[in-house]
Amino acid sequence: MTGFAQGRFDFGPYSLHVSFKSLNNRYLEISTRGSGMNPITEKMIRETVNGRLFRGKVEIAIDFLSQSHQKWDIQLNQELLSAIIDKIMPLKRKYKKDITFSLDSLLKIPLVFHIDNGYESFTQQDIENIRSAIATVFAQFLEDRKQEGEALLVELKQHIGTIEGHLQKMALREKETEAELFASYRKKIEKFTNGMEIDDRRLLMEIAILAEKNAITEEINRLNIHTKRLKTLLEDETLPMKGKEADFLAQEMQRETHTVAAKTGSMEIHEHILCIRREIEKIKQQVQNIE
């Protein structure tokens, strides 16, 4: 699910900017960037997010600068920059106005320009301040994701409620459909036998077998079970991870609707199935965003 949090922290001669941003993603992908990324901060990030994030495309940025310009360690690889310009200038002369480039774009090339934050000289207090800053922003980030999750829960409950309403109507209609199906089979058999003498018990047995093959009571019951399980799962605040099981339940619900559609000939039930499928598709899209 999506989330965003950022903060700027000043301690002693240092200034630190930390930001966490996540987009919806079925799997967990974490990327880091910024002038403050170094072995120390990377370790802090791993320790902070470990076991607390399971899904999402998460981007973490840390920018670290000394507030005293005397301590800035600006690194410019002039030899590399000169070599790049030497390669570009012949193209510039050949194509003239068709090719333009700026110093800003050149400085963004890896290894050409960067600001070294001199993490080797960090004191223990500096490290604790950085750790605290990362933890503070991460807590705000989790809270932002939690608020979105609460809004998402309300929406998912609405979809589940709609499905439950259609299942109730299907269950009522199924009882009528079974009786109609039984009468229809009996009428067809009597028509094909053309007045021949038939054992009524045998006839009733065959009709019951045919009706049972087309009955959808079990599928409706399983849909109700999956629906209740999904609602319970989403409301259980003790579970650290729900997305994968919710996704599995949504797939099982969809499979049951395919079975019902294949077995029944009732147009009314087919209309309910179409509506249920639409709600399940919405649920499948949303549960891929939750953890």
C-alpha positions, 0 to 999 in steps of 0.5 A: 500500500502507499505511504509517505513520511519525511523529516529533517533533523539538525544535531550539532554540525550535521543536518539529516533529511530522511524520507520513506515512500511506498507504492502498491506492489504485490511483493516487497521491493526496497531501494535506497538513494541519497548522499547519506547512504553508507554502510552505517545507514544501510545497516540501520535501515535493514534493522528498522524495516526487517520484519515490519514491511512485507509488500510494497515498492519502498523508496528510502532516501537519506541525505546527510550534510554538514552544516559547517561548509568547512566539513563538506567533502566535495568530490569531483572526478575531473579526469572522468568529466574531461574524458566524457566531454572529449567524447561528446564535443566531436558530436557537438561539432558534427551535429551543431544545434541538434545536440545540447547538453548541460553541466547539470546532466553531466554531474548526474553521471555516476562517479563524476560528482558526489558529496562525501559525508565522511561517515568514518568520523561519526561519533557514537552520539552521531550514530544514535542521532541518525538511528533515532531520526530514521526510526522517527520517520519510519514510525510516521511512515507506518502510521500513514500506511495504517490510515490507508489500510483502515480506509481500505478495510472499510471498502473491502467490507462493503464489497464483502457485504455486497457479495453476502447479499447476493449469496442470500438471494442465490440460496433462496432461489436455489431451493426453488431451482431444485424443485423446478429442475426436478419437475423438468427432468421428470417431464422430459423422462416421461416424454421420452418414455412415451407412456411406457410403464416405469418403476416410480422409485427408479424414476425418482432415483434417476431424477434425484441423481441428475438434480444433484449433479446440477445442484449448487448448494455446496458451492454457495455454502463454500462461498459463504465460508470463504466470505466469512473467513475473509472478513474475519481475516481482515478484522484480525489485528493480531496477524502481522501479514494478511495480504497473501491469505486474503489473495488466496481466499479471493481466488477460491471465491472466484473458482467457486463462482466459475463452478456455479456458472457452469452448473446452473441454468437459472438466468437469475442466479447467473445475474447474481454470479456476475455481480459477485464476480465483479466484487471479487475482482475489486477485492483481488485488486485491493488485497494485493496492496495490503500486507 
